Amino acid sequence: MNKDVLDIYQNAISKCPEIERKGKSVPYTSSNGHMFSFINKDGDLGIRFSKERQQEYFNKYNTSYFHSHGAKMNGYIQITNSMLEDQDLIVELLLESYNYVNSLKPK
């Protein structure tokens, strides 16, 4: 796992008191029964959004769908290295994703 990505992820989560990091070997966040962010085995970070926001972020940040174990993770965008350089952005994205999954029907 990429320690830098893990450090950025953990630091962003620490700025969001409503969000708790879970998982030991696969760090992730979840709320309302829905996972909304995680670091895959390759050390990449993915964050979940609505389809509309995904498309906006694909264009705005020149990113794409997040993949894990060779599969496209529907609902998740790949957080790029340039995005990771902006800690405030990661905090904003996590909070937006948290609010999004809390608007969904609980699992």
Order of alpha helices (4+ residues) and beta strands (2+ residues): alpha-beta-beta-beta-alpha-beta-beta-alpha-alpha
